[in-house]
Amino acid sequence: FPVTISTANGITTNSANFGMKSVSNDIEFLFDTELIGDSIMVDLKVNTLTQLAAIQFNLDFDKLINYSSTTFQNTSAINFARVESGVVSIGSINTSGQPLENMIYKISFKSNTKIENILGLISISNYEAIGVDGKSLKVKIL
């Protein structure tokens, strides 16, 4: 996976880009992290190649950082973000029978101490997706 470290205007940023795809090509999942000052920004983008009705995933985070917020790009779904014991559970569901679109999540964390490398501080521990037909979409991240 490519890691980018850049310095501009006295601010050093680290970013890592992980492109993940399900084995069946039903869901493409992009997980991008970036260190900006003492904040870690996570962009999660889900490109659906199938009729996705609901999605939920957990982000585990290290005790060196604290969860700050989640911003949801989609406006036609019921969105949620819940934090408990170092895990953020995030997801969306559309109860209208229409597929989810514009699945972009922006999650921010603040560091408790000076950190120079963000690799390993945030990871995906669980992932579940349901199609509009009510069937579970089994996802294996390669």
Long-range contacts (C-beta under 8 A, 24 or more apart in sequence): 3-119, 11-36, 11-37, 12-116, 14-116, 14-117, 14-118, 14-119, 16-118, 16-119, 20-141, 20-142, 21-141, 21-142, 22-137, 22-138, 22-139, 22-140, 22-141, 23-139, 23-140, 23-142, 24-137, 24-138, 25-49, 26-50, 26-129, 26-137, 26-139, 27-52, 27-129, 27-137, 27-139, 29-127, 29-139, 29-141, 31-124, 33-118, 33-122, 34-118, 35-115, 35-117, 35-118, 38-110, 38-111, 38-114, 38-115, 39-68, 39-108, 39-109, 39-110, 39-111, 40-65, 40-108, 40-109, 40-110, 40-111, 40-118, 40-121, 40-122, 41-106, 41-107, 41-108, 42-105, 42-106, 42-107, 42-108, 42-109, 42-122, 43-104, 43-105, 43-106, 44-90, 44-104, 44-105, 44-106, 44-107, 45-103, 45-104, 45-105, 46-100, 46-103, 46-104, 47-103, 48-99, 48-100, 48-101, 48-103, 50-131, 50-137, 51-99, 51-131, 51-132, 51-133, 52-99, 52-100, 52-103, 52-129, 52-130, 52-131, 52-132, 52-137, 53-93, 53-94, 53-97, 53-99, 53-100, 53-130, 53-131, 53-132, 53-134, 54-91, 54-92, 54-93, 54-94, 54-100, 54-129, 54-130, 55-91, 55-92, 55-93, 55-100, 55-103, 55-128, 55-129, 55-130, 56-89, 56-90, 56-91, 56-126, 56-127, 56-128, 56-129, 57-89, 57-90, 57-91, 57-124, 57-126, 57-127, 57-128, 58-87, 58-88, 58-89, 58-90, 58-124, 58-125, 58-126, 58-127, 59-87, 59-88, 59-90, 59-107, 59-122, 59-123, 59-124, 59-125, 60-86, 60-87, 60-122, 60-123, 60-124, 60-125, 61-86, 61-87, 61-88, 61-109, 61-121, 61-122, 62-86, 62-120, 62-121, 62-122, 63-112, 64-111, 64-112, 64-113, 64-115, 64-121, 65-109, 65-110, 65-111, 65-112, 65-115, 65-121, 65-122, 66-109, 66-110, 66-111, 66-112, 67-107, 67-109, 68-108, 68-109, 68-110, 69-107, 69-108, 70-105, 70-106, 70-107, 70-108, 71-105, 71-106, 71-107, 72-104, 72-105, 73-102, 73-103, 73-104, 73-105, 73-106, 74-100, 74-101, 74-102, 74-103, 74-104, 75-102, 76-100, 76-101, 81-107, 87-125, 97-132, 98-132, 99-132
